[in-house]
Amino acid sequence: MKTMNMSLLATVAWVGLTVSCATTPPAQLVEARTAYAASNNGLSAKLTPTELHDAWLVLDKANQEFDQHGDTIQCRDYAYIAQNKVQLADVKARTELDRQKIAEAVKAGVVVRDNQVKSTQAALSSTREQLKSERRDSNAKSEEIEKTAEQLATEKQARMTAEARLAGAMKDLAAIAAVKEDSRGLVITLSGSILFASNKFALLNTAMTKLDQVAEALKAQGSDKQMVVEGHTDSQGSDRINQPLSLNRATSVRDYLVTRGVDSSKISAIGMGSSHPLLDNRNAENRANNRRVEIIIQPSHLSTR
Amino acid sequence: MMKALTMSLAILGLAGCTAVQLPADRLEKSEASIRGAEEVGASGVPAAKLHLQLAKDQTVTAKKMAADGDNRAVLVLARAESDAELALGLAREVSVHADAVRATEDLKAVRDRGNP
């Protein structure tokens, strides 16, 4: 009985061992299953499903082989191939991810470059506008300079014309009056006898012709100078008579010159009486010289005071 | 009786030694993958190099087994094929990854140029 029990126990153990060996998959199959399960929950399932499916087909063959025939060399071969295919699916998934990164980088690079180009174009456009503006300013300045140059030329021409006119007028004046320059300015001296009758202050007709020439000469002097008409008498007679006579004569000359175009605001008249004789009054000739009208054209620096 | 048995064994022996025909397309594909892996530089990538060598060795083994009439030759060729494809994939991965790193660096450089 004891021997029989021992034999039964050994049989059960052998059967158990045999069954156990038949249901224990080989390491390759376990590893392939584990690798597939991991990949099926990872990147490969999303990026390389076809490759992963190929791996599953081979893994299925390995499983079928194991289920039907146990741990055979064919089962191990299929498991080996399945594991390689799972790994290949993972490798291709990572590669695809890298390719996507490249595509994104290239796309982003294009956007960045486009923006840089736009920015550069905007800066260029701004610089062009600035240059145009500066060119316009420059042209305006050139035009201004040309205008000023033209103005200067016109003024120069006018000055030359005025100087020529003045020279001509002074030359004509020299024929009828004494012209000299002293500390008071340019002094035009007209003899009293050619302007007035004795003790009168009304201008003679002949005087007017000469004063016309004087007026031209005065107008040619320019508008900025002050002029004074001084009346002088000889010493015969009292100051009570001579003073108003000299003032009236100066005023007559001044008023006539104004009628001939001399600026009234620039010319004044004063009577000097006999206080400023040119010569002593001892003889008739000297007294005739002292009876005179002087027109003084003051220098600009005195006129502006 | 003995004679008949001898004849039967001889026939069986001859049948066992009949060469197995490897599928030409599979063999071609495997060898193409090996060449491709070599061209993309698998020899310079340790993991790829290992699978490349395995592919070569197993291709030789498969041919030998086929010549010897071993039916497992087809499966060994399939193993070789899977190793060759994996070697090619690993080598490509390294190359593409290097391109991705370079592209990222280029993008950074372009951005830096735009924002000095």
Interface residues (C-beta under 8 A of the other chain):
Chain A: I73 Q74 D77 Y78 Y80 I81 N84 K85 Q87 L88 V91 K92 R94 T95 D98 R99 K101 I102 A105 V106 A108 G109 V112 R113 N115 Q116 S119
Chain B: H51 R72 L75 V76 A78 R79 S82 D83 E85 L86 G89 L90 R92 E93 V96 H97 D99 A100 A103 T104 D106 L107 V110 R111 R113 G114
